């Protein structure tokens, strides 16, 4: 449930968090997959109830990454 303001580009943060369970689901959003509680075609609901848009261009890639993430967590 935290918003982080930064002067660093989101792509740089995304790169640093690579392989740690984070995914860029929209051009302005990077989510921790541990906290995704519900998925629809257009948005992700986080464990705190916050809705985050899911880009139609990243939807398929997200589903693959999320399935891979969930297998590792089991």
Steps between C-alpha positions, in 0.01 A plus 500: 500500500794732454562747221862591445607825334841489339724696268632169367325365193264209560695293246810530721307387806347217298847385396633507858202295622526246218466144627355610834128453427422842354330563165431814301133453420446847353728782394456672839467198729741243636333242725624247751345173382491372860221749562281435194172357627275515191560527125265610223571578136546870577613529861673344797361525852763516767476344848412843643207537256677751275418450130789535254448513122634212294612605154343296222847493343656349814211275602629179340854559625364567850299177504808300400718675760235462770454127430879452515513704823223293660673171409817620672303604809346155539 
